[in-house]
Amino acid sequence: MSKFLISVLCSVLLSKYAIAAPASSLAASGTVVSEPSTAASAAAPISTVPYASNNPNEITWSPTTDSDPQPIRGSLGASILGPNNLPIDRQNPDLLAPPTTDAGTVGNAKWPMSLSHNRIQTGGWARQQNEAVMPMATAMAAVNMRLEAGAIRELHWHKTAEWAYILDGYTQVTSMDADGQNYLATVGPGDLWYFPPGIPHSLQATNQSSNGTEFLLVFPDGDFSEDSTFLLTDWLAHVPKEVLAKNFQTNMSAFDEIPGQELYIFPGAAPDPDAKAVSNPAGQVPSPFTFAFSQVPATPLAGGSLKIADSRTFPIATSIAVSQVSVQPGAMRELHWHPTQDEWGYILEGQARVTLFADSGNARTFDFQPGDVSYVPATYGHYVENIGNTTLTFLEVYNTNIIQDVSLTQWLALTPAAMVQATLNLPQSLVDNLNKTKATVVAPMTVTN
C-alpha cells in the first residue's frame, strides 16, 4: 500500500475517533477537537420552555364592588355591549375575567344552593345538589333542609349512607340498626349524624330554637336524589290493607286513616330535648349515630384553624369524613391534592377563590360565597384563598373513612434539593427553607413582585 493511501486511512480513522470519543477521553489525551456548530450542548432545564408569566393575576373586583364588571384583564378582552346579569358577574370575577393562568377545559366546580329548586312543604323545605345540576360531582350529592320547631322529616331510609352537619338549631334523631338495637339523640349547631345505608331513621326539630333547625345532608353518590327516598307512608300506602292487617295482627279498619301518599315533611309537636330512646331488650346501638363535632377543639394554624371528624373519632361514619377549615383574611388553604377521594365543599362564611389544576395544562378558577357548593375531583391540584375581609370558614367533605391529602410544599421540602432546583429553577434560599411539616393553612402575607 502506498504511503499516500496509508496517510489517508489514518486521517479518516483519527477523525472518526475524534467524533465518537467522549469529551473526557479527548481532554485526557490532550487532543483538542472543535465541535461542529450544529452540536447541541447540555442546556439548563429552564431553557427548554419559556419562563412562566410573572403576571400576578389578582381578582379584579369583588361581590361588593359597585362598578360595572367587564371581561377585561390587561390588554385582553373587551367590554360587554349586550345585557348582562350584574349580581352574578360581581360574584364570579374569575369566570368573567379569568386569570391568564387558566387554560383548557375544566368542568363546573361551583353550584350555589340558591339556584336549586326548593321543595316547599308544611313545616319546612328541602333543596338538593347532585349530578343533574353539577355533572362534575359524581361521588357525592347533598340536600339542604329546614324544619320548623316540631316539624318532622318522616321515618325513612336510603340506599346510600346519610351524613349531616347542623347549620342552625337543634335536631332530634331516632333510629334502629339491623340487629334491632335503637338510638335517640338531640344534636345542635356544628354537630354531625351518620346513618349507614339502609338504616331507618327520622328527624325532628326541637323547640330549643324558635326557628327550628336547618342542616346539610351529604350522600356518597353523585346520582342520589332526595325524591328516591324510601318513605314509611309511601310504602304502606302501596301495600294491600289485608296484608297490613295480617302483618300487624289487627283489623283492616285500623288502617282507615293512614296517609294515602308520602308526607316527607310535616308539622308535629316539639319533642322533649332530653328524651331517651325507647326501652329495648336488645339494648342501644353500640356505636352512636351522632357526634358532638361542635365540641371538638380546633387546631390553631398559622393562617387559621382546622378540625377533623372521620372514622378515627366518629367510628360509625365509615364512608363520609369532614374537615372544617377557617382561613384568616389574606391567608390560604395551601396548594394540595387528595390522592383517591373527591372533595365536596360548602362555604359557611366568607369569600373564597379556588383554582383547579386538572393535568395536561387544564386549569380554571372559581369564586365562592356563603351557601355555595364546591367540588374538586380526586388528584386535582388546588388551593382555597380567602379574598374577603372576614374569616373564611368552609367544610371539606370526603367519601372516605380517613381524610388524606398531599401538601405541595411538604413534598418539595422532602425531595432532594437538587431535584427541586433543577425542575423549578427557584432561589436556593427558598428551596433550603421549605417547610417539612404540612401547613394546611398558610399565614396571611402581602405579596410583592
Secondary structure as the mmCIF struct_conf table of DSSP 4:
data_model
#
loop_
_struct_conf.conf_type_id
_struct_conf.id
_struct_conf.beg_label_comp_id
_struct_conf.beg_label_asym_id
_struct_conf.beg_label_seq_id
_struct_conf.end_label_comp_id
_struct_conf.end_label_asym_id
_struct_conf.end_label_seq_id
HELX_RH_AL_P HELX_RH_AL_P1 LYS A 3 ALA A 20
BEND BEND1 ALA A 21 ALA A 21
HELX_RH_AL_P HELX_RH_AL_P2 ALA A 23 SER A 29
TURN_TY1_P TURN_TY1_P1 GLY A 30 GLY A 30
HELX_LH_PP_P HELX_LH_PP_P1 SER A 34 PRO A 36
TURN_TY1_P TURN_TY1_P2 SER A 37 THR A 38
HELX_LH_PP_P HELX_LH_PP_P2 ALA A 39 SER A 41
HELX_RH_3T_P HELX_RH_3T_P1 PRO A 45 THR A 48
BEND BEND2 VAL A 49 VAL A 49
HELX_LH_PP_P HELX_LH_PP_P3 PRO A 50 SER A 53
BEND BEND3 THR A 60 THR A 60
TURN_TY1_P TURN_TY1_P3 PRO A 63 THR A 64
BEND BEND4 SER A 67 SER A 67
BEND BEND5 PRO A 71 PRO A 71
STRN STRN1 ILE A 72 ARG A 73
TURN_TY1_P TURN_TY1_P4 GLY A 74 SER A 75
STRN STRN2 LEU A 76 GLY A 77
BEND BEND6 GLY A 82 GLY A 82
HELX_RH_AL_P HELX_RH_AL_P3 LEU A 86 GLN A 91
HELX_RH_AL_P HELX_RH_AL_P4 PRO A 93 LEU A 96
BEND BEND7 ALA A 97 ALA A 97
TURN_TY1_P TURN_TY1_P5 THR A 100 THR A 101
STRN STRN3 ALA A 103 ALA A 103
BEND BEND8 GLY A 104 GLY A 104
STRN STRN4 LYS A 110 PRO A 112
HELX_RH_3T_P HELX_RH_3T_P2 MET A 113 LEU A 115
BEND BEND9 SER A 116 SER A 116
HELX_LH_PP_P HELX_LH_PP_P4 HIS A 117 HIS A 117
STRN STRN5 ASN A 118 GLN A 121
TURN_TY1_P TURN_TY1_P6 THR A 122 GLY A 123
STRN STRN6 GLY A 124 GLN A 129
TURN_TY1_P TURN_TY1_P7 GLU A 131 VAL A 133
TURN_TY1_P TURN_TY1_P8 PRO A 135 MET A 136
BEND BEND10 ALA A 139 ALA A 139
STRN STRN7 ALA A 141 LEU A 147
TURN_TY1_P TURN_TY1_P9 ALA A 149 GLY A 150
STRN STRN8 ILE A 152 TRP A 157
BEND BEND11 LYS A 159 THR A 160
STRN STRN9 GLU A 162 GLY A 169
STRN STRN10 THR A 171 MET A 176
TURN_TY1_P TURN_TY1_P10 ALA A 178 ASP A 179
BEND BEND12 GLY A 180 GLY A 180
STRN STRN11 ASN A 182 VAL A 187
TURN_TY1_P TURN_TY1_P11 PRO A 189 GLY A 190
STRN STRN12 LEU A 192 PHE A 195
TURN_TY1_P TURN_TY1_P12 PRO A 197 GLY A 198
STRN STRN13 HIS A 201 ALA A 205
BEND BEND13 ASN A 207 SER A 209
TURN_TY1_P TURN_TY1_P13 SER A 210 ASN A 211
STRN STRN14 THR A 213 PHE A 219
BEND BEND14 PRO A 220 PRO A 220
TURN_TY1_P TURN_TY1_P14 GLY A 222 ASP A 223
HELX_RH_3T_P HELX_RH_3T_P3 GLU A 226 SER A 228
STRN STRN15 PHE A 230 LEU A 231
HELX_RH_AL_P HELX_RH_AL_P5 LEU A 232 LEU A 236
TURN_TY1_P TURN_TY1_P15 ALA A 237 HIS A 238
BEND BEND15 VAL A 239 VAL A 239
HELX_RH_AL_P HELX_RH_AL_P6 LYS A 241 PHE A 248
TURN_TY1_P TURN_TY1_P16 GLN A 249 GLN A 249
BEND BEND16 THR A 250 THR A 250
HELX_RH_3T_P HELX_RH_3T_P4 MET A 252 PHE A 255
TURN_TY1_P TURN_TY1_P17 ASP A 256 GLU A 257
BEND BEND17 ILE A 258 ILE A 258
BEND BEND18 GLY A 260 GLN A 261
BEND BEND19 TYR A 264 TYR A 264
STRN STRN16 ILE A 265 PHE A 266
HELX_LH_PP_P HELX_LH_PP_P5 ALA A 269 ASP A 272
TURN_TY1_P TURN_TY1_P18 PRO A 273 ASP A 274
HELX_LH_PP_P HELX_LH_PP_P6 ALA A 277 SER A 279
TURN_TY1_P TURN_TY1_P19 PRO A 281 ALA A 282
STRN STRN17 GLN A 284 GLN A 284
BEND BEND20 PRO A 286 SER A 287
BEND BEND21 PHE A 289 PHE A 289
STRN STRN18 THR A 290 PHE A 291
HELX_RH_3T_P HELX_RH_3T_P5 PHE A 293 GLN A 295
BEND BEND22 VAL A 296 VAL A 296
HELX_LH_PP_P HELX_LH_PP_P7 PRO A 297 ALA A 298
STRN STRN19 THR A 299 LEU A 301
TURN_TY1_P TURN_TY1_P20 ALA A 302 GLY A 303
STRN STRN20 GLY A 304 ALA A 309
BEND BEND23 ASP A 310 ASP A 310
TURN_TY1_P TURN_TY1_P21 SER A 311 THR A 313
BEND BEND24 PHE A 314 PHE A 314
TURN_TY1_P TURN_TY1_P22 PRO A 315 ILE A 316
BEND BEND25 THR A 318 SER A 319
STRN STRN21 ALA A 321 VAL A 327
TURN_TY1_P TURN_TY1_P23 PRO A 329 GLY A 330
STRN STRN22 MET A 332 TRP A 337
BEND BEND26 PRO A 339 THR A 340
STRN STRN23 GLU A 343 GLU A 349
BEND BEND27 GLY A 350 GLY A 350
STRN STRN24 ALA A 352 PHE A 357
BEND BEND28 ASP A 359 ASP A 359
TURN_TY1_P TURN_TY1_P24 SER A 360 GLY A 361
STRN STRN25 ALA A 363 PHE A 368
TURN_TY1_P TURN_TY1_P25 PRO A 370 GLY A 371
STRN STRN26 ASP A 372 VAL A 376
TURN_TY1_P TURN_TY1_P26 ALA A 378 THR A 379
STRN STRN27 GLY A 381 GLY A 381
STRN STRN28 HIS A 382 ASN A 386
BEND BEND29 GLY A 388 THR A 390
STRN STRN29 LEU A 392 TYR A 398
BEND BEND30 ASN A 399 ILE A 402
STRN STRN30 VAL A 406 SER A 407
HELX_RH_AL_P HELX_RH_AL_P7 LEU A 408 ALA A 413
TURN_TY1_P TURN_TY1_P27 LEU A 414 LEU A 414
BEND BEND31 THR A 415 THR A 415
HELX_RH_AL_P HELX_RH_AL_P8 ALA A 417 LEU A 424
HELX_RH_AL_P HELX_RH_AL_P9 GLN A 428 ASP A 432
TURN_TY1_P TURN_TY1_P28 ASN A 433 ASN A 433
BEND BEND32 LYS A 436 THR A 437
BEND BEND33 THR A 440 THR A 440
STRN STRN31 VAL A 441 VAL A 442
HELX_LH_PP_P HELX_LH_PP_P8 ALA A 443 PRO A 444
#
